[in-house]
């Protein structure tokens, strides 16, 4: 059925009046937001003391940070890029990011703990709450940046995509936290480095439903 | 769509002409109100307009437009729970005439059948009904419908087939009953 002519005229008029951003404009804005997020996080990291190797062997730090970086970049790419379709990643892919990212990262840390048993030493009084707060603070920047860039752009699974973005932001923040935190005890890593990803998944899911989903006006 | 995404405003007309009739039919079926359907059509095109710069070269525009439209329709129906399952007589009257004017009893029978199909469709689970409508009524390919619904093509095939079988069983049985009378 063909829409009536007056409706056509109305839509054309609206479209003519409302200027939409160009591709170059969107690319420039995205770059600015991402650079601002990275710079803000870097400044905060430096302000809070920067890197602490502590009693950890340097090979351990290099290994864990490399693993975190690879997993975080893959998770971010899967959660943020849309692939070849305008509808974003499939439910299975997003679900895999949400579930597998924390599991793989924790398993990676345990693997390095097994290789360097001295890192298993518990630190009394440092159960991981500071790291939890630090991870949440560091993850806020990429999460806000990703939510801003993808606002009203997810017609399918906005909540799940938001949750995946929350987890990937937590994984990105985890790289910096791993450099900052000298404690490698598994209980501490679980509470301070992995649990924040679960919290960010919830926050990201809610933000996705509210901001990334398409809403009628 | 690619030209439109690159900033060629004149290409909007082509995008509109290709999508608007199918989208409007889709919205008519979902809202059963012409004014609401037209409003949704307008909002869908505005969303496409706002998001044109993010359009990926070579991406499927039909599935994208239907996915936006579906999300908007869900949002509107959440806001306004009042939905009439069957089109009103006034709206049926406004439907475009066919090339051959049907006989009155043919028209009555067609309306009864349409109402029955609508009722049976409304009774089906949402997943089956949506798959059936997108594939059989809106003419989307299995892959496009799968993209719109966010599931696999196999799931769409299965759901549409189940819906089709359910409709055939119910309407076919009623038709046989009438014929025997």
Boltz contact constraints between the chains, C-beta under 6 A:
constraints:
  - contact:
      token1: [A, 1]
      token2: [B, 21]
      max_distance: 6.0
  - contact:
      token1: [A, 1]
      token2: [B, 24]
      max_distance: 6.0
  - contact:
      token1: [A, 1]
      token2: [B, 25]
      max_distance: 6.0
  - contact:
      token1: [A, 2]
      token2: [B, 21]
      max_distance: 6.0
  - contact:
      token1: [A, 3]
      token2: [B, 20]
      max_distance: 6.0
  - contact:
      token1: [A, 3]
      token2: [B, 24]
      max_distance: 6.0
  - contact:
      token1: [A, 7]
      token2: [B, 38]
      max_distance: 6.0
  - contact:
      token1: [A, 11]
      token2: [B, 42]
      max_distance: 6.0
  - contact:
      token1: [A, 11]
      token2: [B, 45]
      max_distance: 6.0
  - contact:
      token1: [A, 15]
      token2: [B, 12]
      max_distance: 6.0
  - contact:
      token1: [A, 15]
      token2: [B, 49]
      max_distance: 6.0
  - contact:
      token1: [A, 20]
      token2: [B, 49]
      max_distance: 6.0
  - contact:
      token1: [A, 20]
      token2: [B, 50]
      max_distance: 6.0
  - contact:
      token1: [A, 20]
      token2: [B, 52]
      max_distance: 6.0
  - contact:
      token1: [A, 21]
      token2: [B, 53]
      max_distance: 6.0
  - contact:
      token1: [A, 22]
      token2: [B, 7]
      max_distance: 6.0
  - contact:
      token1: [A, 22]
      token2: [B, 53]
      max_distance: 6.0
  - contact:
      token1: [A, 23]
      token2: [B, 53]
      max_distance: 6.0
  - contact:
      token1: [A, 26]
      token2: [B, 53]
      max_distance: 6.0
  - contact:
      token1: [A, 85]
      token2: [B, 59]
      max_distance: 6.0
  - contact:
      token1: [A, 86]
      token2: [B, 56]
      max_distance: 6.0
  - contact:
      token1: [A, 86]
      token2: [B, 59]
      max_distance: 6.0
  - contact:
      token1: [A, 86]
      token2: [B, 64]
      max_distance: 6.0
  - contact:
      token1: [A, 87]
      token2: [B, 67]
      max_distance: 6.0
  - contact:
      token1: [A, 87]
      token2: [B, 147]
      max_distance: 6.0
  - contact:
      token1: [A, 91]
      token2: [B, 150]
      max_distance: 6.0
  - contact:
      token1: [A, 155]
      token2: [B, 67]
      max_distance: 6.0
  - contact:
      token1: [A, 155]
      token2: [B, 68]
      max_distance: 6.0
  - contact:
      token1: [A, 155]
      token2: [B, 71]
      max_distance: 6.0
  - contact:
      token1: [A, 156]
      token2: [B, 67]
      max_distance: 6.0
  - contact:
      token1: [A, 156]
      token2: [B, 150]
      max_distance: 6.0
  - contact:
      token1: [A, 157]
      token2: [B, 150]
      max_distance: 6.0
  - contact:
      token1: [A, 214]
      token2: [B, 47]
      max_distance: 6.0
  - contact:
      token1: [A, 214]
      token2: [B, 68]
      max_distance: 6.0
  - contact:
      token1: [A, 214]
      token2: [B, 71]
      max_distance: 6.0
  - contact:
      token1: [A, 215]
      token2: [B, 75]
      max_distance: 6.0
  - contact:
      token1: [A, 216]
      token2: [B, 43]
      max_distance: 6.0
  - contact:
      token1: [A, 216]
      token2: [B, 72]
      max_distance: 6.0
  - contact:
      token1: [A, 216]
      token2: [B, 75]
      max_distance: 6.0
  - contact:
      token1: [A, 216]
      token2: [B, 76]
      max_distance: 6.0
